């Protein structure tokens, strides 16, 4: 259960205390000193998990949480990231080979239902694409300016 920290606003008390409560909306809690409702202090993400663990000297602490208890969290993300990086590194190797065959770093990518294919782009084709892109960006800017002018 999360540990929530509260601070009494009573001028004579100013007691700061924490309570381990079920997760939920805990904006106020009675002060143990004066009994007034004390607001919750937001520390970090708003609460922290506290595990009361007795650690013997020379031994590592145990939080009581095993990595298999939450397989959909960091553990699964790690596996997914490994697979993604592996795929990206394989594609980079293919791209580097294709770039070596062309006269510049630009590539043309074709996606199929079960493949990705790369082709080296010539300098002439790259120059043509830059012209088309600059015209497209100019048209978008003009359209935005017309919209702003009509407001």
C-alpha positions in Angstrom: 0.0 0.0 0.0 1.2 3.5 -0.6 2.5 5.8 2.1 0.8 9.3 2.1 2.4 12.3 3.9 0.1 14.8 5.7 0.9 18.2 7.3 -1.3 19.8 9.9 -2.1 23.5 9.1 -2.9 24.4 12.7 -0.4 27.2 13.8 0.1 25.6 17.3 0.6 22.1 15.9 2.3 22.0 12.5 2.6 18.2 12.8 3.9 16.3 9.8 3.0 12.6 9.7 2.6 9.8 7.3 0.0 7.0 6.9 0.0 3.8 4.9 -3.5 3.8 3.3 -5.2 2.0 0.5 -4.8 3.7 -2.9 -7.4 6.3 -3.5 -8.3 9.9 -3.0 -6.8 10.9 0.4 -6.7 14.7 0.4 -7.4 15.0 4.2 -6.6 12.9 7.3 -7.1 13.7 11.0 -3.9 15.0 12.7 -2.7 12.6 15.5 -1.7 15.6 17.7 -4.7 18.0 17.5 -7.3 16.1 15.6 -7.9 18.7 12.9 -8.1 17.6 9.3 -4.6 17.9 7.7 -4.1 18.1 4.0 -1.8 15.7 2.1 1.6 16.9 1.0 2.6 16.0 -2.5 6.0 14.6 -2.5 7.5 13.2 -5.8 4.6 11.6 -7.6 2.1 12.2 -4.8 2.9 9.1 -2.8 5.6 6.7 -2.2 5.5 2.9 -1.6 7.0 2.0 1.8 8.2 -1.6 2.5 9.1 -2.2 6.1 12.0 -4.6 5.8 14.3 -5.9 8.5 17.8 -6.1 6.9 20.5 -8.0 8.7 24.0 -6.7 8.5 25.9 -8.0 5.5 22.7 -8.9 3.6 20.9 -7.0 0.9 17.4 -5.7 1.5 14.4 -7.4 0.0 11.4 -5.3 -1.0 9.2 -8.3 -1.2 8.5 -7.6 -4.9 9.7 -10.2 -7.4 10.3 -9.2 -11.0 7.8 -11.9 -12.2 5.1 -10.4 -10.0 4.6 -7.6 -12.6 5.6 -9.1 -15.9 3.7 -6.5 -17.9 5.7 -3.6 -16.6 9.4 -3.0 -17.0 10.2 -6.6 -17.7 7.9 -6.8 -20.8 9.0 -3.3 -22.0 12.6 -4.5 -21.8 11.9 -7.5 -24.0 10.0 -5.4 -26.5 12.8 -2.8 -26.6 15.4 -5.5 -27.3 13.3 -6.8 -30.2 12.8 -3.3 -31.6 16.6 -2.4 -31.3 17.5 -5.7 -33.0 15.2 -4.9 -35.9 16.5 -1.3 -36.2 20.1 -2.5 -36.2 19.4 -5.1 -38.9 17.8 -2.3 -41.1 20.7 0.0 -40.5 23.1 -2.6 -41.8 21.0 -3.0 -45.0 20.7 0.8 -45.4 24.5 1.2 -45.1 25.1 -1.3 -47.8 22.5 0.4 -50.1 24.0 3.8 -49.4 27.4 2.5 -50.5 25.9 1.7 -53.9 24.6 5.2 -54.5 26.1 8.7 -54.8 24.7 10.1 -51.5 23.1 9.2 -48.2 19.5 9.6 -49.4 17.4 6.4 -49.7 14.0 5.5 -51.2 12.0 3.2 -49.0 9.3 0.9 -50.4 7.0 -0.9 -47.9 5.2 -4.1 -48.9 2.9 -6.4 -46.9 5.8 -8.5 -45.7 8.9 -6.6 -46.7 10.8 -3.2 -46.6 13.0 -2.4 -49.5 15.6 0.4 -49.9 17.1 2.0 -53.1 19.9 4.5 -53.3 18.6 7.9 -54.5 20.5 9.8 -57.1 21.5 13.4 -56.6 19.2 14.5 -59.4 16.2 12.8 -57.9 17.1 14.2 -54.4 17.2 17.7 -55.9 13.8 17.1 -57.6 12.3 16.0 -54.3 13.6 19.1 -52.5 11.9 21.3 -55.1 8.6 19.4 -54.7 8.9 19.6 -50.9 9.6 23.3 -50.8 6.6 24.0 -53.1 4.4 21.9 -50.7 5.6 23.7 -47.6 5.1 27.1 -49.3 1.5 26.1 -50.2 0.9 25.0 -46.5 2.3 28.3 -45.2 0.0 30.3 -47.6 -3.0 28.3 -46.6 -2.2 29.0 -42.9 -1.8 32.7 -43.6 -5.2 32.8 -45.4 -6.8 31.1 -42.4 -5.2 33.6 -40.0 -6.3 36.5 -42.2 -9.9 35.5 -42.2 -10.3 35.4 -38.4 
